[in-house]
Amino acid sequence: MKTLYETTAINTGGRSGEVHSPDNIFNLEVAAPSSLGGNATTETNPEQLFAAGYSTCFNSALEFMLKRHSVEIESSKVTATVRLGTDAKDQGVKLEVDLTVHVEGLDLDTTKKYVEMAHSYCPYSKAISGNVDVKIDVV
């Protein structure tokens, strides 16, 4: 594999700590959400970070596919909802993701076609394929 980009993130303290890049351009406090026993806070958590990354990556893959096929649109929006739930297989936890995709300026059937292409192309989708249940709604 030819590397196109590489980045590093460093966490200390797990869900009660911080995460940063070595150059400190990216630096966030991390805390467990109240539903997982944490206190109400403005700090982020791994699921929010994953939702932010996946929605951004998927929308970029969608825009790439549209551009590759010379399809003009007004705008696109991808919302990722990430759930941390129980895993009946091992009594542990696992992720589930819902992606909601809207493309302004494109009919629903054409949008679905390009969303499928984006899902096959998106590095996040590839990375979690077979491991994380992903539901995609085109609206």
Buried (B, 14 or more C-beta within 10 A) or exposed (E): EEEEEEEEEEEEEEBEEBBBEEEEEEEBBBBBBEEEEBEEEEBBBBBBBBBEBBBEBBBBBBBBBBEEEEBEBEEBEBBBBBEBEEEEEEEEEBBEBBBBBBBEEBEEEEBBBBBEBBBEBBBBBEEBEEEBEBEBEBE
